[in-house]
Amino acid sequence: MPSKETWLDARAFARIADISEQAARRGLRRAAAGDCWRGHTLDVRPGCGVRSSWEVALSSLPTSLQATPLSFDQVALVLPGAAASPAAAQARWRVITTIVALPRRTADRRDALVEAIRHSGKSRRTLLRWIARYEAHGLRGLAHARPSDAGKARVLVSRRFDRAFRLAGYEGDLLVKIAAAMRANLKGLWASRAEHAGAGEIERLAGFLLSELCETYGVKVPASDMRLSRRIVERFAHFRVVNQRRNDRKAFDDAKPRIRRDWTALEPMERVVADVKHLDVMVEREDGTAAWPKIVAFMDAGTGRVFVQPVLLERGEGVRQEHVIQAFLAMVCDPRWGFPRGLYLDNGSEFGALTKIDASLQLLNDPGARTLIFARPYNAAAKPIESLFARLDRYVFSMLPGYAGPQRMSKKVQTLGRPPKPFPGGWARFEETLAGMIEAHNQRPVGGQWAGRSPNDWYADKAGRGWSAARVDGLALDAAFCDRDSRRVDRGVVRIAGERYTHPELQALPSRTVVDLALPWRRGALPLGRTRSGTWVYLEREVPYPARWIEGARESSRRQQHQVRYVAQLAREAPALDPVAIKIRAARGAEVSHPSPRRVDNLDLGTELQAMAVARRSRTDAPPTPSAAELRHAREMALTERLERKLKGAT
């Protein structure tokens, strides 16, 4: 047995005695006060651990508990200044367990030591040191000693400054105060615009702030020692995100933690993402001037396909709502695309016109479904079409002649310092080439969640399961984007903004018939009118015929004949009714109640009429009674006249 006592803390004591830790701590506390525990007087002492206040000697426990085998997690290692390390202590105990069980200064113990050296690979000196520590301090002596300053910072400001500060003889509390102020200064520097200059500039500015602190507290150390190490300076580099959030919100938003979305489970056209992209390809207008076209792109989120409508703008113009509507109509009319069930739109104002078809989108979805989603501003990472644009730049646009790259203003080496050459062939050729390149891109395999399959493969697979595109009448969809109005027909013509418009369907309508109109959203486009059957038609601008043209008379005759045929058709649909007979039947069927005449005997009409005349004459001749205000006004006027007469007589 070891010659040194083994002490157990409350946890180890509870496990040996098979009681709760609370009961073990209560028993040790009572034993320290002189009480017995299960009829035995325990040898206890104040503990140095965190989890218990008292420790008990193993030899003072009942014999049955002393024979209980102890694990290294149950044994209290109570050497002052040491930290429990069960793994290290257990490994050392296994090496020396057979040695310490033998009597000291015997041949058997010496042989056991030699055998342990051979199996463990440790030196004789190491094993003897372990044995001595075990016999002096018990099992805790086999653990690594915990430094007295463990968990405390050894360097407060910097090694050089701390050493110079202590050599100067200043108090340690002042160093702690200066270190706390410098930590705050470093945080403030990294959170300011100075972080753009990097850690070197932060270190230089922090050194100046340290010198100001020393001057404030009256600390005099060499200027060469007022420096901070790069490690301490970069410890607070994560505070630079504060400046990024204040002054570069785009970069801050791009670095936000995000989620990933799987779009492959969507049906074709279930969610279509729309955005506008500026192309870095130079083309020529008809007048020979250089232009940079733009595209209105639609991405089918369920298949990864892309539909592109190029737009050539005049100098200084931007993409407007009419360009987005034209691109949307072109996509809907394509037999492989059709009408979408939901739209994910960019936050630009050019997409505001698509809100007019929200009611139509609701018809294709469950009640209450969200059909229009506008992306948050400066949140490109959340839009799947942005990654598509990156692939298009790499595999489509960069291959086109006239591509200048994202830095348009830089002179390309390809042209020896001159601006890049425009796309050859004009705008029509560019549209044709771009359409072919986009079709080729839709056949290109895409990795990631698309599993190395092309967008067209995904489309063919999902369309083969029974999906079909939703079809919409082009004129009805065009009218959905227009502003609604109404006009009265005047001899086959309606007036809109001072212009006269007509149509064969309107020419047959009687005058003053109200028709619904859809005012155009495109520049120079014709308005639409709704016919009596509910369909929309484009109206024609009426043009006066020259006086000598016989075609004018023919057109007038044609319109009148068309109206006659229309009226004849109405006559065939209306039954023949006699309004005179209907009116007589209605009068006979009505019951009219008359009041009974009042019987008056001996009525003298002359006397009555004469009495009525006298009464009326008396009311007319009698002047009306003046009011109190009128009487007061009259008295004041009379007094004024008397005073005026007196003044005239005196003069």
PANUNU-616328 format. One record per residue (C-alpha): residue in one letter; x, y, z. Coordinates in steps of 0.1 Angstrom, whole numbers, padded with zeros to 4 digits, always signed. Layout:
BEGIN
AXYZ;...
END
This chain:
BEGIN
M+0000+0000+0000;P+0012+0035-0006;S+0026+0053+0023;K+0008+0085+0016;E-0029+0090+0024;T-0055+0091-0004;W-0081+0118-0002;L-0115+0116-0018;D-0138+0145-0027;A-0176+0145-0024;R-0181+0130-0059;A-0157+0101-0054;F-0171+0095-0019;A-0207+0094-0032;R-0198+0069-0059;I-0179+0046-0034;A-0207+0048-0008;D-0235+0045-0035;I-0252+0077-0024;S-0261+0110-0040;E-0235+0138-0042;Q-0258+0160-0021;A-0259+0133+0007;A-0221+0129+0004;R-0215+0167+0008;R-0240+0168+0038;G-0222+0138+0054;L-0188+0153+0051;R-0200+0186+0064;R-0214+0169+0095;A-0183+0148+0099;A-0163+0180+0100;A-0185+0193+0128;G-0178+0161+0148;D-0207+0139+0139;C-0203+0102+0129;W-0212+0088+0095;R-0228+0054+0097;G-0211+0048+0131;H-0176+0058+0119;T-0156+0089+0126;L-0144+0102+0093;D-0111+0121+0089;V-0120+0151+0068;R-0102+0183+0057;P-0112+0214+0037;G-0110+0207+0000;C-0094+0228-0026;G-0116+0218-0055;V-0146+0236-0070;R-0173+0210-0067;S-0168+0201-0030;S-0159+0219+0003;W-0146+0189+0022;E-0124+0158+0015;V-0123+0126+0033;A-0094+0102+0039;L-0099+0068+0023;S-0084+0050+0053;S-0111+0065+0076;L-0139+0050+0057;P-0155+0016+0066;T-0134-0014+0056;S-0160-0025+0031;L-0158+0008+0013;Q-0120+0009+0013;A-0119-0024-0006;T-0141-0008-0034;P-0120-0005-0066;L-0115+0032-0075;S-0114+0046-0110;F-0093+0076-0117;D-0124+0097-0122;Q-0135+0089-0087;V-0102+0096-0069;A-0097+0131-0055;L-0063+0144-0066;V-0057+0170-0040;L-0021+0182-0045;P-0023+0221-0042;G-0017+0238-0075;A-0024+0207-0096;A-0052+0201-0120;A-0069+0168-0124;S-0059+0149-0155;P-0074+0114-0153;A-0061+0103-0187;A-0024+0112-0180;A-0026+0099-0144;Q-0041+0066-0155;A-0014+0060-0181;R+0013+0066-0155;W-0005+0045-0129;R-0006+0015-0152;V+0032+0017-0157;I+0041+0019-0120;T+0012-0001-0104;T+0032-0033-0100;I+0063-0014-0087;V+0046+0005-0059;A+0028-0026-0047;L+0061-0042-0038;P+0082-0033-0007;R+0109-0007-0012;R+0146-0016-0014;T+0139-0052-0025;A+0151-0072-0054;D+0115-0078-0066;R+0108-0041-0068;R+0141-0035-0087;D+0132-0063-0112;A+0097-0048-0116;L+0113-0014-0123;V+0135-0029-0150;E+0106-0046-0166;A+0085-0014-0166;I+0113+0005-0183;R+0115-0022-0210;H+0078-0022-0217;S+0070+0015-0214;G+0101+0029-0232;K+0104+0055-0204;S+0137+0063-0188;R+0146+0051-0153;R+0147+0086-0140;T+0112+0093-0153;L+0097+0062-0136;L+0115+0070-0103;R+0101+0105-0104;W+0066+0092-0110;I+0070+0067-0081;A+0082+0095-0058;R+0054+0118-0067;Y+0028+0090-0061;E+0042+0081-0028;A+0044+0117-0017;H+0011+0130-0030;G-0010+0100-0040;L-0027+0096-0073;R-0030+0133-0078;G+0008+0135-0079;L+0007+0116-0112;A-0013+0144-0129;H+0003+0174-0146;A+0007+0204-0124;R-0015+0234-0132;P+0004+0267-0133;S-0005+0292-0107;D-0013+0318-0135;A-0033+0293-0156;G-0061+0311-0174;K-0046+0345-0169;A-0031+0366-0196;R+0007+0366-0194;V+0010+0395-0219;L-0013+0425-0213;V-0002+0452-0238;S+0028+0437-0254;R+0059+0419-0242;R+0082+0449-0248;F+0058+0474-0232;D+0050+0451-0202;R+0087+0445-0195;A+0096+0482-0197;F+0065+0491-0176;R+0076+0467-0148;L+0112+0478-0150;A+0101+0514-0145;G+0085+0503-0112;Y+0048+0511-0119;E+0020+0493-0102;G+0004+0463-0119;D-0031+0476-0115;L-0022+0506-0138;L-0010+0481-0164;V-0043+0463-0163;K-0061+0496-0168;I-0039+0506-0197;A-0044+0472-0213;A-0082+0475-0210;A-0081+0509-0227;M-0059+0496-0255;R-0083+0467-0261;A-0111+0492-0265;N-0090+0514-0288;L-0081+0484-0310;K-0118+0475-0313;G-0126+0511-0323;L-0098+0513-0349;W-0109+0481-0365;A-0145+0493-0366;S-0135+0526-0383;R-0126+0533-0419;A-0089+0528-0409;E-0094+0490-0413;H-0092+0495-0451;A-0055+0503-0447;G-0048+0469-0431;A-0033+0457-0399;G-0001+0477-0404;E-0019+0510-0402;I-0040+0498-0373;E-0008+0489-0354;R+0008+0523-0361;L-0023+0542-0349;A-0026+0520-0319;G+0010+0528-0309;F+0002+0565-0310;L-0029+0559-0288;L-0007+0540-0264;S+0017+0569-0261;E-0013+0592-0254;L-0025+0568-0226;C+0010+0568-0210;E+0011+0606-0211;T-0024+0607-0195;Y-0014+0584-0166;G+0021+0598-0163;V+0039+0566-0174;K+0074+0572-0189;V+0088+0543-0209;P+0111+0544-0239;A+0093+0553-0271;S+0108+0522-0288;D+0088+0501-0263;M+0054+0517-0270;R+0046+0491-0296;L+0020+0464-0299;S+0026+0430-0315;R+0009+0420-0347;R-0008+0391-0329;I-0025+0414-0304;V-0035+0439-0331;E-0051+0412-0353;R-0069+0396-0324;F-0097+0422-0329;A-0097+0422-0367;H-0132+0407-0367;F-0145+0442-0357;R-0139+0453-0392;V-0173+0440-0401;V-0187+0470-0382;N-0172+0494-0407;Q-0183+0472-0436;R-0219+0473-0424;R-0217+0511-0420;N-0200+0520-0453;D-0202+0490-0476;R-0237+0475-0472;K-0234+0455-0504;A-0204+0436-0492;F-0219+0431-0458;D-0251+0417-0473;D-0231+0394-0496;A-0213+0380-0466;K-0244+0373-0446;P-0251+0336-0437;R-0276+0321-0461;I-0295+0290-0469;R-0295+0268-0500;R-0327+0261-0519;D-0334+0231-0541;W-0352+0243-0573;T-0352+0209-0590;A-0385+0198-0574;L-0405+0226-0591;E-0426+0219-0622;P-0417+0238-0654;M-0430+0274-0653;E-0440+0270-0616;R-0416+0298-0607;V-0400+0320-0633;V-0372+0344-0623;A-0369+0377-0642;D-0341+0402-0643;V-0323+0427-0666;K-0287+0424-0675;H-0263+0448-0693;L-0243+0431-0720;D-0206+0438-0724;V-0209+0433-0762;M-0207+0463-0785;V-0230+0466-0815;E-0238+0492-0841;R-0271+0511-0845;E-0285+0518-0880;D-0268+0552-0879;G-0234+0536-0872;T-0231+0547-0836;A-0219+0523-0810;A-0243+0508-0785;W-0243+0484-0756;P-0274+0463-0756;K-0293+0449-0727;I-0314+0417-0722;V-0346+0410-0704;A-0341+0374-0692;F-0365+0349-0678;M-0353+0317-0660;D-0375+0287-0655;A-0365+0278-0619;G-0378+0243-0622;T-0356+0233-0652;G-0328+0260-0654;R-0338+0271-0689;V-0334+0307-0699;F-0354+0329-0723;V-0337+0361-0735;Q-0351+0391-0752;P-0324+0416-0764;V-0331+0453-0762;L-0313+0480-0782;L-0318+0514-0766;E-0311+0549-0777;R-0283+0568-0760;G-0293+0578-0724;E-0323+0555-0723;G-0329+0526-0699;V-0350+0495-0699;R-0387+0505-0694;Q-0418+0486-0686;E-0428+0483-0722;H-0395+0464-0729;V-0403+0440-0700;I-0438+0435-0713;Q-0427+0428-0748;A-0402+0402-0735;F-0429+0386-0713;L-0453+0384-0743;A-0426+0368-0764;M-0420+0342-0737;V-0457+0334-0732;C-0462+0330-0770;D-0433+0305-0773;P-0449+0270-0774;R-0421+0256-0751;W-0427+0281-0724;G-0463+0294-0720;F-0478+0313-0691;P-0460+0310-0658;R-0477+0301-0624;G-0455+0325-0604;L-0429+0352-0609;Y-0398+0361-0589;L-0390+0396-0601;D-0361+0420-0596;N-0369+0451-0575;G-0365+0475-0604;S-0394+0497-0614;E-0394+0483-0649;F-0410+0451-0636;G-0439+0470-0619;A-0462+0464-0649;L-0462+0427-0643;T-0483+0433-0612;K-0513+0438-0635;I-0515+0401-0643;D-0515+0390-0607;A-0552+0381-0609;S-0544+0358-0639;L-0516+0341-0620;Q-0540+0335-0591;L-0562+0314-0614;L-0534+0289-0619;N-0526+0285-0582;D-0543+0274-0550;P-0563+0302-0532;G-0540+0324-0512;A-0508+0313-0530;R-0480+0339-0534;T-0477+0345-0571;L-0455+0376-0573;I-0423+0379-0553;F-0400+0410-0555;A-0364+0404-0545;R-0349+0425-0518;P-0327+0453-0530;Y-0289+0445-0531;N-0296+0409-0524;A-0282+0393-0556;A-0270+0361-0538;A-0306+0351-0531;K-0316+0351-0568;P-0308+0320-0588;I-0307+0340-0620;E-0275+0357-0609;S-0255+0325-0610;L-0271+0319-0644;F-0258+0353-0656;A-0223+0343-0644;R-0225+0312-0666;L-0238+0331-0695;D-0210+0356-0693;R-0185+0327-0693;Y-0200+0304-0719;V-0221+0327-0742;F-0214+0365-0741;S-0176+0363-0738;M-0176+0342-0771;L-0194+0368-0791;P-0174+0392-0813;G-0174+0427-0799;Y-0172+0415-0763;A-0153+0440-0742;G-0154+0425-0707;P-0168+0440-0676;Q-0143+0470-0677;R-0157+0487-0708;M-0136+0519-0704;S-0103+0500-0705;K-0086+0498-0738;K-0082+0462-0750;V-0048+0449-0759;Q-0065+0430-0787;T-0071+0462-0806;L-0037+0478-0797;G-0052+0504-0773;R-0082+0513-0795;P-0118+0506-0785;P-0131+0471-0792;K-0146+0464-0826;P-0184+0461-0826;F-0203+0430-0835;P-0203+0425-0872;G-0235+0422-0892;G-0259+0447-0875;W-0286+0443-0849;A-0307+0417-0868;R-0277+0394-0871;F-0269+0399-0834;E-0304+0389-0824;E-0302+0358-0845;T-0267+0348-0832;L-0277+0354-0795;A-0308+0333-0799;G-0287+0304-0812;M-0262+0307-0784;I-0289+0307-0758;E-0304+0276-0773;A-0270+0259-0772;H-0266+0270-0736;N-0299+0254-0727;Q-0284+0221-0739;R-0253+0224-0719;P-0250+0202-0687;V-0250+0220-0654;G-0235+0206-0622;G-0244+0211-0586;Q-0281+0203-0578;W-0288+0199-0615;A-0267+0166-0614;G-0248+0172-0646;R-0279+0174-0668;S-0288+0201-0692;P-0319+0224-0687;N-0335+0209-0718;D-0330+0174-0703;W-0348+0185-0671;Y-0376+0200-0692;A-0381+0169-0714;D-0381+0147-0683;K-0408+0168-0665;A-0428+0175-0696;G-0429+0137-0702;R-0447+0132-0669;G-0478+0150-0682;W-0469+0187-0678;S-0482+0210-0705;A-0477+0247-0710;A-0506+0271-0702;R-0518+0290-0733;V-0531+0325-0732;D-0546+0346-0761;G-0520+0371-0771;L-0544+0400-0775;A-0561+0393-0742;L-0527+0393-0725;D-0517+0424-0743;A-0549+0441-0731;A-0542+0430-0695;F-0512+0454-0694;C-0531+0483-0709;D-0550+0511-0691;R-0587+0505-0694;D-0612+0532-0706;S-0645+0534-0725;R-0659+0555-0753;R-0692+0560-0771;V-0693+0550-0808;D-0702+0579-0831;R-0712+0565-0865;G-0686+0537-0864;V-0658+0558-0849;V-0644+0564-0814;R-0622+0594-0804;I-0591+0588-0783;A-0567+0618-0775;G-0580+0638-0805;E-0575+0609-0829;R-0603+0589-0846;Y-0602+0551-0846;T-0625+0526-0862;H-0629+0489-0869;P-0654+0468-0889;E-0668+0455-0856;L-0674+0491-0844;Q-0688+0503-0877;A-0718+0480-0873;L-0727+0493-0838;P-0753+0520-0834;S-0742+0554-0824;R-0738+0561-0786;T-0730+0524-0779;V-0704+0522-0752;V-0673+0500-0759;D-0644+0491-0737;L-0610+0502-0747;A-0574+0492-0738;L-0551+0521-0742;P-0516+0512-0755;W-0486+0508-0732;R-0461+0507-0761;R-0450+0539-0778;G-0469+0544-0811;A-0490+0513-0806;L-0527+0511-0816;P-0554+0509-0789;L-0575+0478-0785;G-0613+0476-0784;R-0636+0449-0770;T-0662+0436-0794;R-0697+0425-0785;S-0685+0389-0784;G-0659+0398-0757;T-0628+0394-0779;W-0601+0422-0783;V-0592+0437-0816;Y-0567+0463-0826;L-0584+0495-0837;E-0574+0513-0870;R-0566+0550-0872;E-0592+0565-0895;V-0576+0583-0925;P-0597+0609-0946;Y-0602+0599-0982;P-0593+0625-1009;A-0624+0641-1024;R-0618+0627-1059;W-0612+0591-1048;I-0640+0567-1057;E-0627+0544-1029;G-0642+0568-1003;A-0677+0562-1017;R-0671+0525-1018;E-0658+0524-0982;S-0688+0544-0971;S-0712+0520-0989;R-0694+0490-0974;R-0697+0504-0938;Q-0734+0512-0943;Q-0742+0477-0957;H-0723+0462-0928;Q-0744+0481-0904;V-0776+0471-0922;R-0767+0435-0920;Y-0759+0439-0883;V-0793+0456-0877;A-0811+0429-0897;Q-0794+0403-0875;L-0806+0421-0844;A-0841+0422-0859;R-0841+0384-0864;E-0831+0379-0828;A-0858+0402-0814;P-0894+0390-0813;A-0922+0411-0827;L-0943+0428-0800;D-0972+0453-0801;P-0965+0481-0775;V-1000+0496-0779;A-1017+0464-0769;I-0992+0459-0741;K-0999+0494-0728;I-1037+0489-0728;R-1034+0456-0710;A-1012+0472-0684;A-1037+0501-0679;R-1066+0477-0675;G-1048+0456-0650;A-1039+0485-0628;E-1062+0493-0598;V-1066+0531-0592;S-1083+0542-0558;H-1101+0575-0558;P-1111+0595-0526;S-1148+0598-0518;P-1163+0633-0525;R-1171+0655-0494;R-1208+0665-0492;V-1214+0702-0482;D-1249+0715-0477;N-1260+0751-0483;L-1226+0763-0495;D-1225+0800-0504;L-1195+0803-0527;G-1199+0840-0531;T-1197+0846-0494;E-1167+0824-0490;L-1148+0839-0518;Q-1155+0874-0505;A-1142+0865-0470;M-1110+0850-0485;A-1104+0882-0505;V-1108+0904-0475;A-1084+0883-0454;R-1058+0883-0482;R-1061+0921-0486;S-1057+0927-0449;R-1025+0906-0449;T-1011+0926-0479;D-1020+0961-0467;A-1008+0957-0431;P-0972+0966-0428;P-0950+0940-0411;T-0941+0945-0375;P-0905+0959-0371;S-0880+0939-0351;A-0862+0952-0320;A-0830+0958-0340;E-0849+0978-0366;L-0866+1000-0339;R-0832+1007-0323;H-0817+1016-0356;A-0846+1040-0363;R-0841+1058-0330;E-0804+1062-0336;M-0810+1077-0370;A-0836+1101-0356;L-0812+1113-0329;T-0785+1118-0355;E-0808+1140-0376;R-0817+1162-0346;L-0780+1167-0337;E-0772+1176-0373;R-0800+1202-0374;K-0787+1218-0341;L-0752+1220-0354;K-0763+1237-0386;G-0784+1263-0366;A-0754+1271-0344;T-0732+1278-0374;
END
